[in-house]
Amino acid sequence: MKIIRTRWVPRRKFAAMNLFGIVFAPKGQILPPRTINHEAIHTAQMREMLYIFFYLWYFLEWLFRLRRKTSAYRRIGFEREAYHHEHDLEYLKSRKPYQWIRYL
């Protein structure tokens, strides 16, 4: 996973943004290990979904979850898996494919 530091990622809204396995982070900001791990989990999810299906599923699930009063973003299966395991820096070594399905 490659990390690119740029001024185009807003610091207040995002710690980092992962697009097709490339992480974009604000220039001058140090990413904590948990954030890097969170994005690495997303990269693993993207690979197993062949990238384009990851984004398609992400968008459709986000739309579906908008109907609820809780945050649609936090309820997406991909995000729930990543947030749940972001502190476990060894998680990707034992992660089985399609584990995000357990978080739907």
Phi, psi and omega per residue, in radians:
M1 nan 2.246 -3.115
K2 -1.731 2.449 3.098
I3 -1.992 2.174 3.114
I4 -2.008 2.223 3.123
R5 -1.677 2.234 -3.061
T6 -2.541 2.733 3.088
R7 -1.472 -0.069 -3.082
W8 -1.451 -0.153 3.088
V9 -1.655 2.055 -3.114
P10 -1.167 2.242 -3.097
R11 -1.146 -0.636 -3.061
R12 -1.271 -0.599 -3.067
K13 -1.513 -0.691 -3.010
F14 -2.305 2.422 2.965
A15 -1.351 -0.608 3.120
A16 -2.863 2.845 3.124
M17 -2.350 2.245 -3.089
N18 -1.863 2.034 3.098
L19 -2.151 1.960 3.111
F20 0.965 0.653 3.076
G21 1.488 0.075 3.061
I22 -1.930 2.158 -3.087
V23 -1.656 2.211 3.081
F24 -1.839 2.214 -3.113
A25 -2.250 2.657 3.110
P26 -1.070 2.459 3.112
K27 -1.064 2.379 3.084
G28 1.432 -0.064 -3.141
Q29 -1.713 2.321 3.099
I30 -1.544 2.206 3.115
L31 -1.515 2.179 3.082
P32 -1.189 2.712 -3.139
P33 -0.946 -0.615 -3.127
R34 -1.149 -0.625 3.108
T35 -1.199 -0.750 3.092
I36 -1.076 -0.735 3.116
N37 -1.141 -0.717 3.103
H38 -0.992 -0.819 -3.136
E39 -1.229 -0.560 3.081
A40 -1.157 -0.626 3.072
I41 -1.116 -0.748 3.078
H42 -1.081 -0.675 3.123
T43 -1.099 -0.710 3.082
A44 -1.106 -0.714 3.100
Q45 -1.097 -0.743 -3.139
M46 -1.093 -0.782 -3.123
R47 -1.051 -0.799 -3.092
E48 -1.235 -0.357 3.104
M49 -1.753 0.179 3.126
L50 1.014 0.664 3.071
Y51 1.039 -1.125 -3.033
I52 -1.109 -0.649 3.119
F53 -1.253 -0.517 3.034
F54 -1.032 -0.903 -3.100
Y55 -1.164 -0.645 3.098
L56 -1.110 -0.871 3.133
W57 -1.088 -0.771 -3.131
Y58 -0.976 -0.868 -3.113
F59 -1.118 -0.791 -3.122
L60 -1.143 -0.706 3.113
E61 -1.165 -0.694 3.102
W62 -1.051 -0.785 3.107
L63 -1.045 -0.773 3.137
F64 -1.078 -0.718 -3.072
R65 -1.357 -0.208 3.103
L66 -1.101 -0.419 -3.101
R67 -1.196 -0.358 -3.114
R68 -1.560 2.852 -3.108
K69 -1.397 -0.349 3.128
T70 -1.409 2.903 -3.113
S71 -1.063 2.120 3.137
A72 -1.094 -0.716 -3.127
Y73 -1.026 -0.829 -3.092
R74 -1.240 -0.302 -3.099
R75 -1.629 -0.110 3.120
I76 -1.179 2.356 -3.103
G77 -0.954 -0.720 3.125
F78 -1.066 -0.757 -3.126
E79 -1.232 -0.692 -3.140
R80 -1.075 -0.753 3.095
E81 -1.106 -0.813 -3.088
A82 -1.113 -0.780 3.117
Y83 -1.165 -0.677 -3.112
H84 -1.120 -0.569 -3.045
H85 -1.965 0.117 -3.059
E86 -1.112 -0.425 3.124
H87 -1.489 -0.267 3.128
D88 -1.583 1.641 -3.062
L89 -1.227 -0.150 3.097
E90 -1.748 -0.015 -3.036
Y91 -0.983 -0.761 -3.071
L92 -1.140 -0.390 3.119
K93 -1.234 -0.508 -3.100
S94 -1.963 -0.037 -3.103
R95 -1.156 2.305 3.061
K96 -1.596 2.666 3.132
P97 -1.003 2.556 3.061
Y98 1.076 0.558 3.100
Q99 -1.155 -0.405 -3.126
W100 -1.081 -0.396 -3.141
I101 -1.075 -0.543 3.133
R102 -1.140 -0.300 -3.069
Y103 -1.776 0.171 -3.126
L104 -1.276 nan nan
